Amino acid sequence: MNGLTQMIRIEIVISGRDAPPIRDLITSAGATGYTSVSGVSDTLTMLITVLPPDRAPALIDAVRQLLEAGSGVMFVAETHVSRPEYFQ
């Protein structure tokens, strides 16, 4: 993609009460931020973050471990951004 930088987009849908540990994982993975959408379906929250490809595997592994112990789902996709400095 001309002029765009490849990144990894991670979306996690989880119970709102289970969201704080996921937010902590996102922050500790070096993400510069995330978007939290409450009320996705009754009490569910969706957390969305974008990371450089070299930082994503650690976060993906950590989230998978948390999700194995409870409910929730994670989506991971390659994306491209126009302002990579926002995500470094």
SULBELPE-V14523 format. One record per backbone hydrogen bond with DSSP energy under -1.0 kcal/mol. CO is the residue of the C=O (numbers start at 1). NH is the residue of the N-H. E is the energy in kcal/mol with one decimal. If there is no record, write none. Layout:
# SULBELPE-V14523
CO:NH:E  CO:NH:E
This chain:
# SULBELPE-V14523
1:4:-1.5  5:81:-2.5  7:79:-2.6  8:51:-2.7  9:77:-2.3  10:49:-2.3  11:75:-3.1  12:47:-2.9  13:73:-2.2  14:45:-3.4  15:18:-1.4  19:23:-2.5  20:24:-2.2  21:25:-1.9  22:26:-2.5  23:27:-2.3  24:28:-2.7  25:29:-1.6  26:31:-1.7  27:30:-1.5  35:48:-2.6  37:46:-2.5  41:44:-1.0  43:16:-2.7  44:40:-2.0  45:14:-2.7  46:37:-2.9  47:12:-2.7  48:35:-2.8  49:10:-2.9  51:8:-3.1  52:55:-1.8  52:56:-1.1  56:60:-2.8  57:61:-2.5  58:62:-2.1  59:63:-2.7  60:64:-2.3  61:65:-1.8  62:66:-1.8  63:67:-2.7  64:68:-1.7  67:70:-1.1  73:13:-2.7  75:11:-2.7  77:9:-3.2  79:7:-2.8  81:5:-2.6  83:86:-1.8  84:87:-1.9
